[in-house]
Amino acid sequence: MREAGTPRLVTVSMAGYGLIRSADLISGQPAMEDILNQSGAVIRHLRCCPLMEARFSQGQSVLAQETFSLPAAEDNLVPLMETDYVVDVALRWLVRQDWAGIETLAVSGPRPVFL
């Protein structure tokens, strides 16, 4: 980042940052962000709800049984959001020129869907 002279960077990660320390999809997130934070770039880390499209692999189950399977208690509401919305938020940050420093932002979507 430093050698390339990248002035601005937007990362997209999950809202569970720092909560899970096992070998899952987000366990390497803290180390990645620490490295990027030292790059000298202006950064926005976007913390997002799980993406709806990540559930598409369960399409057959949804059609056959009309259910989603998630590793969560039955009474928990799990917010999902659309990938297009995350892309839109990231692009808006990248085009703007009026921000500085390093900041983490929660992104929950314009209309989260709950399972």
Order of alpha helices (4+ residues) and beta strands (2+ residues): beta-alpha-beta-alpha-beta-alpha-beta-beta
